[in-house]
Amino acid sequence: MKALLLLSLPTAAFGAVAPPRGNIDEVNPYIGTGSGKIGYGGTMPFVTPPFGMTDWTPQTRQNRLSVVSYKYEDTNIQGFMGTHQPAIWMGDYGYITLMPQVGPLATTPETRQMAFKHSEEVTRPDYYSVWMTAKDGARIHAEMTATERCAYLRFSFPNGKAGRVLAEMSRPGVPGMVNINAARHEITGYNPHRIDRNLGPFVLPNFKGYFVVQFRHAWKNAATYGMDNYGARVARGGFAEFAPGEPVDVRIGTSFISVEQARENLRREIPVWDFNAVRNKLCSTWNKKLDRVQLDGASEDQRKIVYTALYHALLYPRLFSEYGHYYSAFDDKVHAGESYNAYSIWDTFRAEHSMLTLMAPERVPGMITALLQDYKEGGWMPKWPNPSYTNIMIATHADSMVAEAIAKGFTGFDRKTAWDAVYKDAMTPPDGDTTRRWLDREQHTPYEGRGGLTYYKQLGFIPTDKTDEAASRTLEDSYDDWCVAQVAKALGKEKDYEFFLKRSLNDRNLYNPALGLMNGKTSDGRWAPFSGDRDSHESRALSGWTEGGAWVYTWSPFHDIAGVLQLMGGEAQYNAKLDQHFSGGHNVHSNEPSHHYGYLYDYSGEPWKTQAKVREIANAEYANLPSGIDGDDDCGQMSSWYLFTAMGFYPVNPASAEYMIGAPMFGRFAMKLANGNTFAVVAKNAAPANIYIQSATLNGRPLNDPIVRYKDIMSGGTLQFVMGPQPSKWASAWRAKAIAVK
């Protein structure tokens, strides 16, 4: 595809000095930005550092809920945007858009947009450039690079035409503030817009996204626009106009604390007017991360998929602090300390956070600390902060993140506070628990926590006639109980450990032997109407499922897969039911509850089926194409599944610190770890047809179980497989033990 080939062109041809080469050259930010044969990942071609506070992207459409700023199929650019929208089905906040133009002032997205072609576009994690064509034929060249909280843009205008740069700081009906300062060559302002705010107790009077837009050279004229009847100093944006033939350099600082902090962020991150220096630093930052993964035996397309997946996985959660201070959307105040936001926890607790414990362990203590700060400032750890509570999705999987961090030996966060937070999740029902159904994104509600927890504690399950998504909640809460039990055990709280371990078996209360599947129950103990695959308001309310049905959720208790096997009557019945799951089209990899299903044969004596199935899914659901992710990437979870599967293992139960083995995809996949060790997965005889493991060794010793542990990985060494074209009995003798309680 012509557009994809642009990634290898020398960027100096587009007006910038080419940076040092590295694995950043393998990243294809188009992956996931378009719809097509495989799916639509809802991603954007971000120019930003790993975990950057503000992401920068070309804007081809005005974003809103379920619409992101860039879509590959679009043919016009409306601006260059600093956004905080973390996923397609979340809203933006604290955004700003800049747009160059010539001719009459045009302020709306539709009137200011200009045509572009992918053949005249370069998109990389460290740099973006494009040629745009106005309606009168005028051609404008735009370039963009970034830092953690700031961006540097450069615009080149046609000879003989005066250039203008528009800074849109808010939208119609949003009472933002814009000020012009000619002496500083600045446009400053803020907007308080939160597109998907819950209209309950989460209104934040002090919330604002602040901006400082600085121009390198003095302008001929500058003014505000879009007064919206809010007053003389309140406007939607401003613009600056320049003499004909002048290139225009712009740097933008963003903040959630103040305009002065935005200016301070600029001073620290872009102290001098040097576009190439900023870009080269960003390039080096990405290469330090991306070069830690080395591949042998991967095709060109596979290399693009792997390094792009790593790029996506390292975007979230986003840094939310600003040099020692952070704004908290949980108590609407500024605090001292470090913070992160944009945790898509219902998605990312499954694999993305496990990936970060390998590829960015230096961030993990701060990320856990941020969740605990949210607990102290808002009363609960969040399940999907954007930037405050949103009541999106179910369960309290921050419990899993805390348990995983403890199981993997991370320190640097307060364990007493961690216990208090997970204990509250597990034991305190949300306000009005028995008077609300806790509908998805229900407005005017308090924080949801574990909706239906009152019934869960009384009945051992959440009834479908009392709470929406009750069956899914029961199963996911059971896993979170297991995680709370692990935290209790690590802290020496033996009675709490035994209590939550026993309660974690509530998943078994929903097994319907007549169906051989999980099934919701009503409050009188009867089986709810059966729903196999549906994800509709009916299935959420009557049958009790979340984004799926019984086929999607039966194997969802990660901690109790061996218990599920026993409920089904043994391995033969378990394997037959799992075969039916896949052959019947019930596995929906585009949504996260199905992500571990390919690995489930490891538990039942048929690991060769896992090896075949995960390779099949990887080949079918991912590609080096704009449509190369089958489903919302959800802040790196879809991408992390591919990364783990390419390595040859996956965290079915992330808080166990164990990974179930699948089938390595390449001859060698090596990770240089942050502690200085290197862990390599070597697959002898690797080939597309050789998908089956014949034997395995870990550091030269036979490995007969389909498990590799976090401590083994972090110690460094080599996990070696011998691959072949036919199934073998490798690891078929291993059995997981079902949880036993006193």
FENCOR-V189809 format. One record per run of one state. SS is the DSSP state (H for helix, E for strand, C for the rest). FROM is the first residue (numbers start at 0). LEN is the number of residues. If there is no record, write none. Layout:
ss: <SS	SS>
from: <FROM	FROM>
len: <LEN	LEN>
This chain:
ss: <C	H	C	H	C	H	C	E	C	E	C	E	C	E	C	E	C	E	C	E	C	E	C	H	C	E	C	H	E	C	E	C	E	C	E	C	E	C	E	C	E	C	E	C	E	C	E	C	E	C	E	C	H	C	H	C	E	C	H	C	E	C	E	C	E	C	E	C	E	C	H	C	H	C	H	C	H	C	H	C	H	C	H	C	H	E	C	E	C	E	C	E	C	H	C	H	C	H	C	H	C	H	C	H	C	H	E	C	E	C	H	C	E	C	H	C	E	C	E	C	E	C	E	C	E	C	E	H	C	E	C>
from: <0	1	8	10	14	22	26	46	47	54	59	63	64	66	67	75	77	78	83	92	93	95	101	108	112	113	115	117	120	124	126	133	138	146	149	156	163	168	176	181	185	191	193	194	208	215	220	225	236	241	247	255	258	269	274	290	292	296	299	313	317	319	320	321	324	328	332	336	339	341	344	348	351	359	360	378	397	407	414	427	452	459	469	490	493	510	512	516	518	520	521	526	527	536	543	549	553	557	567	570	583	591	594	596	604	606	621	622	628	629	636	647	648	650	653	656	657	661	667	672	677	684	691	698	700	702	706	709	714	716	724>
len: <1	7	2	4	8	4	20	1	7	5	4	1	2	1	8	2	1	5	9	1	2	6	7	4	1	2	2	3	4	2	7	5	8	3	7	7	5	8	5	4	6	2	1	14	7	5	5	11	5	6	8	3	11	5	16	2	4	3	14	4	2	1	1	3	4	4	4	3	2	3	4	3	8	1	18	19	10	7	13	25	7	10	21	3	17	2	4	2	2	1	5	1	9	7	6	4	4	10	3	13	8	3	2	8	2	15	1	6	1	7	11	1	2	3	3	1	4	6	5	5	7	7	7	2	2	4	3	5	2	8	18>
